[in-house]
Amino acid sequence: MAETSIGESAQLRAALVDTLRDKGMVTSALVEAAIRAVPRHWFMPAGTPTEVAYGYDSSVVTKRDQDGMAISSVSAAYIQARMLELAELRPGMTVLEVGSGGLNAAYLAEVVGPEGRVVSIDIDPEIIDLASTALDATGYSSRVRVLVADAEHGVPDEGPFDAIIVTVGAWDIAPAWLDQLASDGVLVLPLIMNGVTRTIGFRRDGDHLASTSAEVAGFVPMQGAGRHADQVLELADTTGGKVKLAFDSGAPPDLIQLNGVLDADAAEFWSGVTVSHGISFADLHLWLAWYLDGFGRLAADEGSALAARKRWLPFAVVRGAGLACLVLRDAMQGAGAEFGARAYGRDGQVAAAALIEQIQAWDRAGRHTPPTFAYWPAGGDRSQIRADATVMNKTHGVVTISWPTSS
Ligand SMILES: C[S@@+](CC[C@H](N)C(=O)[O-])C[C@H]1O[C@@H](n2cnc3c(N)ncnc32)[C@H](O)[C@@H]1O
């Protein structure tokens, strides 16, 4: 627990609720009351400053793996609030939270009230211990059932659930979640689609799920049976710094051709597509993940030449012996930026052309209206998939995306 005075934490909590309402993350009286009621700072790791505990968008890491990667965290307030709203909860409901920590479970207990039921599971016994301790200290332990379980298998003895809220990055929808979701239930999950995540609220629509809304938010990765491993290619650059290129699935063939691709100077190409400062273009990343063959995510060491050249975004495309990454330059008389492609290697210009083509396609057909998603479990009737939808294969079904402007 963070050390803080009651007055200070109450003030910060009230300010947080105001911000969440102003930004449209809290829209219902039930969720607002829950966030007002729960002492958020009690669920934070020791030493967390109270302002951070009550920050609008600060997530706080609670555990890292041996490589230093975050594997558990207290999610940021705005995304917790948004997920609670997406779940369309009412008093008396039974809810499953996948990925525990205590805080969100306490919010859920407030929302569903004494007639409701909250089950919160985590694969990591240490996290369940921490969650139990904090729930005990704040008086919620009798209102939340915490269990160690791998979410992939669900918790068959505890359902059916009116809502399932998954708070860990999911590459697919486990069949157990659909088996344990009530027929009119809501599933909220951060779904990873070719490396880009959207937290999506889904409702059943016949034998598939249809999205109700989606948010941009990242989560720690799923462990256990539902874990998905990216294919990662490590490229050395001229400074000896390392650049990693991660492919979610379907990595391009013959990646060996990329050896030495970062050795030569890069050329830049520009799309003519601009964005004003302060306007989100997160849907461009989603568009590229869905429509750009050879799409991968880039990560560069601090000291690498790629990182030293500023204004690049961590998305790239591969063509043969070439690589192009998404870059920005000033535009609109300083009021915005233009998207472009920085090309490396023998086929870099081909890769850049493919990237520019999709930036321009997004500008024409994708940027003005958010997409909708659907999930079609394996074995169901897929004849109803809309003709204008694009399909992405998963292990247990397919996800589709439709951009209203392209229909
Ligand atoms: C972002 S944290 C949960 C945050 C929490 N719900 C909150 O609001 O503060 C994600 C958690 O998911 C857990 N997790 C990862 N894979 C899991 C799995 N297969 N089954 C259950 N829990 C899992 C991790 O151990 C981690 O504690």
Ligand as a Chemical Component Dictionary entry (heavy atoms), coordinates in Angstrom:
data_LIG
# 
_chem_comp.id                   LIG 
_chem_comp.type                 NON-POLYMER 
_chem_comp.pdbx_formal_charge   0 
_chem_comp.three_letter_code    LIG 
# 
loop_
_chem_comp_atom.comp_id 
_chem_comp_atom.atom_id 
_chem_comp_atom.alt_atom_id 
_chem_comp_atom.type_symbol 
_chem_comp_atom.charge 
_chem_comp_atom.model_Cartn_x 
_chem_comp_atom.model_Cartn_y 
_chem_comp_atom.model_Cartn_z 
_chem_comp_atom.pdbx_ordinal 
LIG C1  C1  C 0  -2.689 -6.609  -16.181 1  
LIG S1  S1  S 1  -2.627 -7.850  -14.960 2  
LIG C2  C2  C 0  -4.242 -7.826  -14.247 3  
LIG C3  C3  C 0  -4.649 -6.496  -13.708 4  
LIG C4  C4  C 0  -5.838 -6.495  -12.815 5  
LIG N1  N1  N 0  -7.024 -7.055  -13.446 6  
LIG C5  C5  C 0  -6.103 -5.087  -12.393 7  
LIG O1  O1  O 0  -7.084 -4.522  -12.794 8  
LIG O2  O2  O -1 -5.310 -4.517  -11.664 9  
LIG C6  C6  C 0  -2.692 -9.344  -15.906 10 
LIG C7  C7  C 0  -2.648 -10.608 -15.092 11 
LIG O3  O3  O 0  -2.982 -11.690 -15.928 12 
LIG C8  C8  C 0  -2.360 -12.836 -15.402 13 
LIG N2  N2  N 0  -2.366 -13.899 -16.392 14 
LIG C9  C9  C 0  -1.531 -14.088 -17.445 15 
LIG N3  N3  N 0  -1.871 -15.193 -18.111 16 
LIG C10 C10 C 0  -2.921 -15.742 -17.481 17 
LIG C11 C11 C 0  -3.699 -16.907 -17.685 18 
LIG N4  N4  N 0  -3.472 -17.737 -18.695 19 
LIG N5  N5  N 0  -4.720 -17.163 -16.820 20 
LIG C12 C12 C 0  -4.971 -16.334 -15.776 21 
LIG N6  N6  N 0  -4.251 -15.220 -15.535 22 
LIG C13 C13 C 0  -3.253 -14.920 -16.368 23 
LIG C14 C14 C 0  -0.977 -12.339 -15.004 24 
LIG O4  O4  O 0  -0.381 -13.180 -14.031 25 
LIG C15 C15 C 0  -1.289 -10.939 -14.514 26 
LIG O5  O5  O 0  -1.357 -10.896 -13.108 27 
# 
loop_
_chem_comp_bond.comp_id 
_chem_comp_bond.atom_id_1 
_chem_comp_bond.atom_id_2 
_chem_comp_bond.value_order 
_chem_comp_bond.pdbx_ordinal 
LIG C1  S1  SING 1  
LIG S1  C2  SING 2  
LIG S1  C6  SING 3  
LIG C2  C3  SING 4  
LIG C3  C4  SING 5  
LIG C4  N1  SING 6  
LIG C4  C5  SING 7  
LIG C5  O1  DOUB 8  
LIG C5  O2  SING 9  
LIG C6  C7  SING 10 
LIG C7  O3  SING 11 
LIG C7  C15 SING 12 
LIG O3  C8  SING 13 
LIG C8  N2  SING 14 
LIG C8  C14 SING 15 
LIG N2  C9  SING 16 
LIG N2  C13 SING 17 
LIG C9  N3  DOUB 18 
LIG N3  C10 SING 19 
LIG C10 C11 SING 20 
LIG C10 C13 DOUB 21 
LIG C11 N4  SING 22 
LIG C11 N5  DOUB 23 
LIG N5  C12 SING 24 
LIG C12 N6  DOUB 25 
LIG N6  C13 SING 26 
LIG C14 O4  SING 27 
LIG C14 C15 SING 28 
LIG C15 O5  SING 29 
# 
